[in-house]
Amino acid sequence: MPVFRFHHEWHLPAPFERTYAALADVERYDRWWPQVRSLERIDDVSGRVTIRSVLPYTLHLVLTREAEDEGSGLLRVGVAGDLDGWCQWQVRGDGDDTVAVFDQEAVVTPALLARTASLTAPLLRANHAWMMRAGQVGLARHLGRE
């Protein structure tokens, strides 16, 4: 089963504090990230999220906070459910703007996706890239309205 690793760098037209706060507020991602369809808090450190991008497949995930350190700009969650792994943001100020670096490492867990992941990897990567671009545009708009 292949391990998927993703790396994205977002340049955002907002100060560090506002950007970090928006990325730390996972419960409101659906306000600015179109592919985040639903969010439900489980407890103080975890919640369920439903994600749907271009492919006709909905991911059901449980995210569990592993790190939230504004001083270092780090946000990290463990990911379980249809994916197993982790993802994180490393956020840093860049003058009046902010750079948010996203890294993720995960394997797909549903049997059908896991069996076909090697063959469909380019499609899954393209789907992920499209979702991330939409998230970047949505967050930039959201930060511009605050």
Backbone torsions as a table, in degrees:
resi	resn	phi	psi	omega
1	MET	NA	124.1	-177.0
2	PRO	-72.8	147.0	172.8
3	VAL	-94.2	127.2	178.2
4	PHE	-95.3	129.3	176.7
5	ARG	-121.8	130.3	-178.9
6	PHE	-126.7	145.9	177.7
7	HIS	-142.4	125.6	179.0
8	HIS	-137.7	144.9	177.9
9	GLU	-124.0	119.0	-179.7
10	TRP	-106.0	128.1	172.9
11	HIS	-101.6	119.0	-171.5
12	LEU	-121.0	138.0	-175.8
13	PRO	-85.2	59.1	-179.7
14	ALA	-154.5	155.7	179.4
15	PRO	-67.9	159.8	-177.8
16	PHE	-51.5	-50.1	-172.8
17	GLU	-58.4	-45.1	-179.9
18	ARG	-68.4	-40.5	-179.5
19	THR	-66.6	-46.7	179.3
20	TYR	-59.7	-44.8	-179.4
21	ALA	-60.5	-41.9	179.9
22	ALA	-65.5	-41.2	-179.9
23	LEU	-72.5	-29.6	177.8
24	ALA	-74.7	-22.5	-176.6
25	ASP	-88.3	67.8	-174.9
26	VAL	-58.0	-32.9	-178.3
27	GLU	-63.1	-13.7	-179.6
28	ARG	-114.0	12.4	178.2
29	TYR	-57.4	-33.0	-177.7
30	ASP	-67.1	-11.5	176.7
31	ARG	-75.9	-23.8	-176.6
32	TRP	-130.4	-14.0	-178.4
33	TRP	-109.7	104.3	-171.8
34	PRO	-57.9	-30.1	-176.2
35	GLN	-80.8	-12.3	175.4
36	VAL	-83.9	107.2	-171.6
37	ARG	-89.9	-34.6	178.9
38	SER	-156.2	153.5	179.2
39	LEU	-139.0	140.4	178.9
40	GLU	-144.9	121.2	178.8
41	ARG	-69.8	135.4	174.1
42	ILE	-96.6	-49.3	178.7
43	ASP	-155.1	-162.2	-175.5
44	ASP	-68.2	-18.1	-175.7
45	VAL	-124.1	-0.7	-176.2
46	SER	-144.5	160.1	178.6
47	GLY	-162.1	163.7	176.7
48	ARG	-96.2	141.4	177.5
49	VAL	-136.2	141.6	176.3
50	THR	-115.2	127.8	-176.3
51	ILE	-125.9	136.3	177.0
52	ARG	-140.2	123.4	179.7
53	SER	-111.3	-144.0	-176.2
54	VAL	-69.2	-43.2	-178.6
55	LEU	-63.8	147.5	-179.6
56	PRO	-78.9	59.0	179.5
57	TYR	-145.6	131.0	178.9
58	THR	-101.6	129.7	176.7
59	LEU	-93.6	133.4	175.4
60	HIS	-113.0	117.5	-173.3
61	LEU	-127.4	155.5	167.4
62	VAL	-117.2	122.6	178.6
63	LEU	-104.6	133.1	179.0
64	THR	-125.4	120.7	-178.7
65	ARG	-61.0	128.0	175.8
66	GLU	-110.0	-31.8	179.5
67	ALA	-152.1	137.8	173.2
68	GLU	-146.8	98.6	-174.3
69	ASP	-133.4	95.9	-177.5
70	GLU	-62.0	-33.4	-179.7
71	GLY	-58.2	-39.1	179.0
72	SER	-97.6	-8.1	-179.0
73	GLY	78.4	16.0	-174.9
74	LEU	-96.3	133.1	170.3
75	LEU	-131.6	126.3	-178.1
76	ARG	-142.3	137.7	175.4
77	VAL	-129.2	148.7	166.6
78	GLY	-83.7	147.2	-177.6
79	VAL	-121.6	130.1	176.7
80	ALA	-135.9	166.9	-178.5
81	GLY	109.5	-126.7	179.9
82	ASP	-70.1	-15.8	171.2
83	LEU	-126.4	150.7	176.6
84	ASP	-129.3	117.4	-179.1
85	GLY	165.4	-137.6	-178.0
86	TRP	-153.4	162.3	169.1
87	CYS	-147.9	155.9	-178.8
88	GLN	-151.6	156.1	171.2
89	TRP	-112.1	137.7	168.1
90	GLN	-119.0	111.5	-171.4
91	VAL	-109.1	133.3	178.0
92	ARG	-143.1	145.2	176.7
93	GLY	-71.2	148.4	178.6
94	ASP	-141.2	77.5	-173.0
95	GLY	68.2	-127.7	177.9
96	ASP	-81.7	-6.9	-177.2
97	ASP	-108.2	-177.1	179.9
98	THR	-138.8	145.2	171.5
99	VAL	-111.5	127.1	177.7
100	ALA	-117.8	116.3	-179.1
101	VAL	-101.3	124.1	-179.3
102	PHE	-107.3	128.9	173.5
103	ASP	-128.5	142.9	179.4
104	GLN	-145.5	143.6	172.4
105	GLU	-136.5	125.1	-175.8
106	ALA	-158.7	157.0	169.0
107	VAL	-116.4	150.7	175.9
108	VAL	-84.5	141.3	-175.7
109	THR	-109.2	-26.6	177.8
110	PRO	-60.5	138.5	-173.0
111	ALA	-53.3	-48.3	-177.5
112	LEU	-64.0	-46.8	178.9
113	LEU	-64.0	-41.8	-179.4
114	ALA	-62.4	-41.5	-179.1
115	ARG	-67.9	-31.0	-175.9
116	THR	-103.2	0.7	-173.5
117	ALA	-59.1	-37.5	179.6
118	SER	-63.6	-39.8	-179.5
119	LEU	-76.6	-35.3	-174.9
120	THR	-97.3	6.7	-176.5
121	ALA	-51.6	-46.0	179.5
122	PRO	-60.6	-38.3	178.6
123	LEU	-67.9	-41.8	178.7
124	LEU	-64.8	-38.9	178.2
125	ARG	-66.4	-42.3	178.5
126	ALA	-63.6	-41.0	178.1
127	ASN	-60.9	-44.3	179.2
128	HIS	-63.5	-44.2	-179.9
129	ALA	-61.3	-41.7	179.2
130	TRP	-63.1	-44.1	179.4
131	MET	-61.9	-41.3	-179.6
132	MET	-67.3	-39.9	177.2
133	ARG	-61.5	-42.7	178.7
134	ALA	-63.7	-38.4	177.0
135	GLY	-64.1	-41.6	179.5
136	GLN	-62.9	-45.8	178.7
137	VAL	-62.5	-44.6	-179.6
138	GLY	-63.5	-41.8	-180.0
139	LEU	-68.3	-40.7	178.0
140	ALA	-59.5	-43.1	177.6
141	ARG	-63.9	-45.2	-179.4
142	HIS	-59.9	-46.3	-179.5
143	LEU	-66.4	-31.4	178.2
144	GLY	-69.5	-22.3	-179.3
145	ARG	-88.9	-19.6	-175.3
146	GLU	-73.1	NA	NA
